[in-house]
Amino acid sequence: MNKTITTKILVAIFSLIIVPLSIAGYWFYADLQKSLANIESERGVSNLQAAYQMFDVIGSQIASTAKTNAYWSEHHAAIEKMDKQFLEDSVLPVIDVVTSLSSVYVTDLNGVVLVKREHQPLNLAGQLPEMIKQMGNEMNLTGLARTERGLQMVTLARVSNEDGTKAPNGVLIFTRTVDKEFLATIQAVNKTDITVFDGETVVTTNEQFDDSRAALLAAKVANANEPFNVSTNDALGQHVESADKLIDVYGQSIGFLASETVSQTGAQIRDKLLIAAAVALLLLLGIGALLSVLFYKILSTPLRRISRAMVRVAAGDLSQSSETKQLAASTRHDEIGEITQAFLAMTDGLRKLAKGVHEGSFQLSENSREFAASTEEARGSLQMIAASAEDIRSLVDRTFGQVEEAAQQLSTLSDQSQTITGHANSAVLAAEQMKDAAGHGHQQVDRSIETMRMIKTSSQESEQKVLALQVAAEEIILMVDRIKAISTQTGMLALNASIEAARAGEHGRGFVIVASEVGKLSEQTRGTTEEIEALVERIKQSVLDVCETTGLLNDQLDKGVDAVHATGAAFAEILRHIGAVEGQIVEISREAGQQEAITTTGADAVYAVKEMASEMVASVEETTAATEEIVAMVQTIAENSNGLANLAEGLEDDAGKFKL
């Protein structure tokens, strides 16, 4: 069961004030009881000591009577003469005068009874020798002794003359029974009950004393080193029983002597304290009840109102209820007022928070759905980019193969160009030789025919070589056309790669640079191939010119054979034609050298394109891998966006449970 704060405060007040006061009161009461018990115990011990003193007083009285009769010359003489009759007549009548005496004995110094008188047989004769020995050198001895008739107060006095100058020759022994009458004498003086236990018989003035306790009490007293006290309370008052060892005439403990005192002082003080404690308790209870009502009005009522309002808030009701309006109307400035204002501020903040969460979760859900859709579109685009990159890689692979083939063909073309250059150099040398021979033509006409035949043969061979050069030029043109096509296709692929890399964003930036370099290389390749194409066209034209010139030379040689006699006249013309042929051959040699250099440059460019294509393949593969990773990341983002949208919808549903 839940406790209200008022109950808790009252419990705290009870725990911190009433309980400590009660404990302090109980401690004070217990301490007072203990002090009273100590006082009564001391009083009991004092009464017990007074009882012992009364025993001594009574013993002294008996001893005085005994000494009066013992210090008597006639008694001393009678004992000396063994005049028992005189002793009977003089000593024994004392028992009749002092009626409290129970017996009178006259013995010699060895304890042999000479005469005696007893009210009742005590059978004390057997103890008398020991008692006399206990006297030692003393003239008197008083103590207690157990007999068949109970405990006796015994007094022994040695018999001498009045001055005590004669040597004792006998002992007078007086006894008195320790009975109720004996104890009543002590009670009358001490105003306390007296109990005596000699180990066998209990004698007491206390009618309430239980004789069955005597043995147990005697055992406790025997084991104690000081008087034993027992304090009890009843309707009559506080009972204090004090007991101490009972010592006989032989100096041995034979039982106990106890005194019991009944005091009303402790009971009266206790009763007054109990009444005061009851009044204080009633006052404390009244104060507690007053505090309960006060705390209920001051604390419980507003706190209960706040508690009910909190229950509604916990249930999701953040609207302005009657309880909330009552709390808002409170003008308290204490801690309860601060709690109320804090609760109202919290409720208002929760209301605004719930409204904001509801609206924000709705907007978050919409944005998450849109973001998920955009992410799906981006994933599709990235997949297209990945496919395009794969196509680019395939195209670059094909381009790489074509470039490698072109490189091989250009290498062959370079070898052929070197061959043409060698032949052209040979032709130049032959023309020089022909020119030298023509210079000596006037002297060697006969040899001219043979020389012209040789020239014709050489011309035919040159024509064949030039025709071969023309065929090689045609092949170079075809190769250049292929290189131009490859360069154009490479440029288009580089452009497409740049577009797709731009779509990839940050991950495609490196690929954009590679694609741009490939495009530039493609443009350079295109320019170089165009230059090669122009050069080959010039070579081709030169070859045609050479072929035409060679044909004319053959015709002239034929005519020279027919008109050998006219050689001398036309020799100058021949020299002129030979010079022209020499110039053309030199031009052919120069063009062949340029063709060789251009072919070598083209081969180097093609090899560079090959390296670029290889790098492009690696870049495309890296781009493809990066694109696949981006696709996976976009897929994860899309899934997270959908999860976020679901969470936002759940949050919107939860926020919608609040009543604003």
Sequence and secondary structure as in RCSB ss.txt:
>XXXX:A:sequence
MNKTITTKILVAIFSLIIVPLSIAGYWFYADLQKSLANIESERGVSNLQAAYQMFDVIGSQIASTAKTNAYWSEH
HAAIEKMDKQFLEDSVLPVIDVVTSLSSVYVTDLNGVVLVKREHQPLNLAGQLPEMIKQMGNEMNLTGLARTERG
LQMVTLARVSNEDGTKAPNGVLIFTRTVDKEFLATIQAVNKTDITVFDGETVVTTNEQFDDSRAALLAAKVANAN
EPFNVSTNDALGQHVESADKLIDVYGQSIGFLASETVSQTGAQIRDKLLIAAAVALLLLLGIGALLSVLFYKILS
TPLRRISRAMVRVAAGDLSQSSETKQLAASTRHDEIGEITQAFLAMTDGLRKLAKGVHEGSFQLSENSREFAAST
EEARGSLQMIAASAEDIRSLVDRTFGQVEEAAQQLSTLSDQSQTITGHANSAVLAAEQMKDAAGHGHQQVDRSIE
TMRMIKTSSQESEQKVLALQVAAEEIILMVDRIKAISTQTGMLALNASIEAARAGEHGRGFVIVASEVGKLSEQT
RGTTEEIEALVERIKQSVLDVCETTGLLNDQLDKGVDAVHATGAAFAEILRHIGAVEGQIVEISREAGQQEAITT
TGADAVYAVKEMASEMVASVEETTAATEEIVAMVQTIAENSNGLANLAEGLEDDAGKFKL
>XXXX:A:secstr
    HHHHHHHHHIIIIIHHHHHHHHHHHHHHHHHHHHHHHHHHHHHHHHHHHHHHHHHHHHHHHHHHHHB HHH
HHHHHHT HHHHHHHTTTHHHHSTT  EEEEE TT  EEEEEESS    GGGHHHHHHHHTT SEEEEEEEETTE
EEEEEEEE B TTS S    EEEEEEE SHHHHHHHHHHH SEEEEE SS EEES TT  GGGHHHHHHHHHH S
S EEEEEEETTEEEEEEEEEEE TTS EEEEEEEEEEESHHHHHHHHHHHHHHHHHHHHHHHHHHHHHHHIIIII
HHHHHHHHHHHHHHTTB S  HHHHHHHT    SHHHHHHHHHHHHHHHHHHHHHHHHHHHHHHHHHHHHHHHHH
HHHHHHHHHHHHHHHHHHHHHHHHHHHHHHHHHHHHHHHHHHHHHHHHHHHHHHHHHHHHHHHHTTTT HHHHHH
HHHHHHHHHHHHHHHHHHHHHHHHHHHHHHHHHHHHHHHHHHHHHHHHHHHHHHGGGGHHHHHHHHHHHHHHHHH
HHHHHHHHHHHHHHHHHHHHHHHHHHHHHHHHHHHHHTGGGHHHHHHHHHHHHHHHHHHHHHHHHHHHHHHHHHH
HHHHHHHHHHHHHHHHHHHHHHHHHHHHHHHHHHHHHHHHHHHHHHHHHHHHHHHHTSB 
